[in-house]
Every structure is written in structure tokens, then in C-alpha cells.
């Protein structure tokens, strides 16, 4: 695992999950079901929280990407709402 913190280009599905990304001039197609990365909230506070705060869109994902040469990596990516960019947080091989 490497801590990266670099800007990446990400394309998302109509539902908002990543479908492909470009990192360091390499294209990766998402080849698994992306997993939303969210902060966990314990019960019963979780129920109270969702009664008073609507759920926010998922801003971070973990997904496997496969390049054209067959190289597969797992990426943790996060959307920066303020800047409109995606950050690659970590990459796993």
C-alpha cells in the first residue's frame, strides 16, 4: 500500500460510483463493485442522526481498477466538493 494524495481524473456512473480513472497517464477501468468509504456511526445515535440529517452523497470509494496491460490495483479515491476534483488517497497492489 502506498499513500499517494494525488489528483486523478474519475468518471462516474449515473448513480455516482466510479467506472474508470486516469492516474499518471494510465487508464484504469473499474473491474469490481466499488465500495463506499464512510465514517461509521454507532446505534442508536445512527438512527437519531439520520432523523435530523439527510444522508450525504458518497464522497469516497474503494475500487479495483485494471489497466489495458492487465495490471490491477485497488484505489481509495475521494471527491473534493470544494475544488470539484478527485484525490487518490491510496493505491494497493
Protein Blocks (a to p, Z undefined) as FASTA:
>chain_A
ZZfkpaddddddfkopafbdceehiacddfbdcdddddddddfklmmmmmmpccdddfbd
cdddddfkopacdddddddfknopacdfbdcZZ
